[in-house]
């Protein structure tokens, strides 16, 4: 950081250090969470989100599909783009690629 920042915030640093120490002391004073409490918490969290769309999982599955069929799909797509009239509906192209 620049010397100006150091001068501007020098008096606040000790205050924030004390807040951080107090925060971690509160955590230490809380005691350990039992395995059963953790399992209950994680089960409840899982239930809260079970109907959400799993974007990352979907992207992984799409990636697997693309990796597996990329060469075949590329050839089909090139064929349709070169041989079929330019005004063809994009949905038709992707429907044929998906069927490949």
JONOR-V135617 format. One record per pair of residues at least 12 apart in sequence whose ideal C-beta (glycine too) atoms are under 10 Angstrom apart, sorted by the first residue. I is the first residue (numbers start at 1). J is the second residue. Records with the same first field share a line. If there is no record, write none. Layout:
I->J ; J
This chain:
65->98
69->97 ; 98 ; 100
72->97 ; 100
73->94 ; 96 ; 97 ; 98 ; 100
74->97
75->97 ; 100
76->93 ; 96 ; 97 ; 98 ; 99 ; 100
77->93 ; 94 ; 96 ; 97 ; 100
79->93 ; 96 ; 97
80->92 ; 93 ; 94 ; 96 ; 97
81->93
84->96
